[in-house]
Amino acid sequence: MGYDRLSASDTAFLRVETAHEPQHVGSLSVLEGAPLRDSAGRIRFDDVVAHVEGRLHRVPRLRQRIMDVPYGQGRPIWVDDTEFDIDHHVRLTALPRPGDDAQLAALKSRLQAVSLDRNRPLWEMWIVDGLAGDDVGLILKVHHALGDGIANVDLALALLDLEADPEEPDPPGPWRPRAGPSPSRLLLDSLWDQAARPARRARSARALVRDPGPAIRSVTNVIRTAGDFGARPEPAPWNVPVGRHRRWVPAEVPFSSVREVRARHRVTVNDVVLAACAGALRTFLVERGEEVDGRSMKAMTPVSLRTDQEHGDTLGNRVSLMMVDLPVDEPDPDARLDRVHAVTTEAKRSGLVDGAETIVRLADGITPLAAPLTRLVSRRIPMNLVVTNIPGPPVPLYLMGSRLLRTYPYVEVIDNEGLTIAVVSYDDRLFFGLTSDRDVLPDLGRVAESIEKEFRVLASR
């Protein structure tokens, strides 16, 4: 066919997206300024653009755009953007000097509130001048349809380097975009694909007779997941419709303290992160005068299904969902961590992860209703918030010899889920990015401060 069709998981993020719920992820990074400046102190922006353009062959998806199937008859496809313009994607902006972290976070919030243009490749990179100390900001926006958190780390690794002065391979030849199919050709291909589904289901049925075990487990997992979806948790202050504007705040903690807590309690890094978030939310709710006795917060935590062979230039979404009860009723930090560990251990064995992925695939198979069903499912997930933990490189990264000093993640919010806590590990630190609606949580910074405090408390015990 000469093109790639989006997976059901990738398409889901396009179907969920609305004008006030843009579905892109990204990051805010701070780099050393000197290597990126010329002798007059100006950012060598043309060189930055040329550097990024010279790396695009490593991630072909960055020069491809979405093409929808006429009349919604099937999932969209990726086609080369024959009008690709690097200047649309790599941009330069500045804060009034000397810009501080609060101003940088405010700029990040405003940029993330704006949807990406679906008529172009779904990513943007903003270079930010004017920071105090002569550092340089780097804001990245990538649509969730391109990939999950781990895929976006892989994307960053394609644009950045593990050394300040790496050996550059010979540049590839000029890029020549492939023509995409005509709308009529794409429609016929999609209808043919749908017509072939009964034959594929028949082959699956024959396999089922030979080995019914996997299908029985899948059905059981879907039934359990559907039951869990019906159990709506007690709403939190942020479980309300969101507007068009975002509030984003960062936090960070040393990874050494996380390792100490993990070893002492024999738990995972994710357990420590979730326990710290539970403690921070407890503090936040108590300070707001909310009742916490006997209360928990349901956190939806993405679980990576990506294999070692699916790293590098293999983007896309390879995650499913796990529900974790965060015990905000527990006043003791150590007991809170033990309870989180018990819950995550059970959740991994429950089948909810596989069941949630199967539900997404089933919704995708009902072509006329795929989009409304996907939106309905996304808004029926029984959660109070999202907490996503993304493993990043443990060593420094460089852009044109400039060391990446800090990097904070961004993950979107949707109606009735107005709080997302994203975490990425990098260079022996954990970096948090908290996202909410601007008006729903004007005091979001207090949650970030409490997360940092919770890690200090856990490490000191």
Residue, then its C-alpha position, 0 to 999 in steps of 0.5 A: m500500500g505504501y503507507d502506514r495505518l495508525s494502530a487502534s491505540d494511536t487513533a484513540f488519541l485523535r478520537v479523544e481530542t477536542a478543541h479544549e482537550p488537545q492530546h499532545v505530550g511533551s517536555l520543558s528542558v533547560l540547557e547550557g546557553a554558551p554552546l548555543r550562542d555566537s560571539a555576540g551572545r545570540i542563539r545560533f538558531d539557524d544552526v539549531v534548525a539545521h541540526v534538527e533537520g539533519r536528524l529527521h531521517r532517524v525518525p521518519r514520522l516527524r516528516q509525516r502527517i495524518m490523512d483521514v479516511p473519507y467518511g470515517q471508514g477506518r483508521p487514519i494513515w501516515v503520509d509524507d508531508t510533501e509541503f514539509d516546512i522545518d521552520h513551522h516546527v522549530r521556533l524561537t521565542a524569548l522571555p524578558r531578561p532575566g526570565d525566571d522559572a515561574q515565567l518559563a512555566a507560564l510560557k510552557s502552560r500557554l504553549q501547551a494549551v494550543s492544539l497542534d495543526r493536524n494538516r502538518p506533522l504533529w510536533e513542535m520545538w520551541i527554543v526559549d531565550g532570555l533565561a536567567g544565567d544565560d541558560v536556554g529553554l527547550i519546549l517540545k510538543v508531540h501529539h500522543a498519536l505519535g507515541d507514548g512516553i517511552a517513544n518520546v524519550d526515544l524521539a529525544l534521543a534521536l535529536l540529542d547526543l550522549e556526548a558533547d562532541p560526537e562523531e557525525p556520520d555522513p549525512p543522508g541524501p536529500w529527502r524525497p517525500r512519497a506521494g500518498p494515496s488519493p482519497s478514493r484509493l484510501l477509501l477502497d483500501s479501508l473498505w477492503d480491509q474491513a471486508a477482510r476482517p471476517a476471514r481474519r476472525a474465522r482464522s482466529a476462531r480456528a485457533l481458538v478451538r485449538d487453544p481456548g486458554p488465551a481467549i478465555r483469559s481475555v474475556t475474563n479480563v474484559i469482564r473484570t475491567a468493565g466491572d471496574f469501569g462501573a465503580r465510579p470513585e468519589p470525585a476530587p476537586w479537579n474531577v470537573p470539566v476542563g477549559r481551554h487554558r492550562r496550568w503546568v508546574p514542575a518539581e524535582v527530587p534526587f534519585s539517590s533518595v529514591r534508591e534508598v527508600r526503594a532498597r529499604h522497603r523492597v519496593t519499586v521506584n514506581d511504588v515510591v513515586l505513587a506513595a509520594c504522590a499520595g502523601a502530597l495529595r493528602t496534604f493538599l486535601v487537608e489544607r483545603g479542608e477536605e475530609v480524608d478519613g477512609r478515602s483513597m484516590k484512584a490513579m490511572t497509571p500507564v503500563s508499558l507493553r514495549t519490548d526491547q525490539e520496539h525502541g529506537d525509531t519505532l514510535g506509536n503507543r504501546v501502553s495499557l492501563m493499571m488502576v491504583d488506589l492511592p491511600v490518602d487516608e493514611p497519615d504514616p508515610d511508611a505505612r502509605l508506601d507499604r499499602v501502595h506496594a500491596v495494591t500495585t502488586e495485586a493490580k499487576r496480577s488482576g488482568l485489568v491491564d489486558g482488559a483495558e487494551t482489549i476494550v480499546r480494540l473492540a471499540d475500534g472494530i465498530t467503525p461508524l461508532a469508533a470515535p464516540l465509543t472511544r470518547l465515551v470509554s475515555r471519560r468512563i475510566p474510574m479515575n481521579l487522576v493520572v500518574t505516569n512514570i517514564p524511565g529516561p536516560p541515566v546519563p547526560l544528553y547534549l544538543m550541539g554540545s550544550r548539556l541538558l541540565r533539567t527536563y520536565p515532562y508534560v502530559e495532557v488532561i481531559d474533562n473530569e480528569g483535571l490533574t495529571i502527574a508525569v515523572v521522568s528520570y534523567d541524569d540521577r534525578l526525578f523530574f515531575g511535571l504537573t498539569s491541570d486546568r488553569d482555573v480548576l487548580p490555581d494552587l497546583g504549585r502546592v501539590a508540587e511542593s508537597i511532592e518534593k517534601e514527601f520524598r524528603v520525609l520518606a528518605s529521612r525515616 
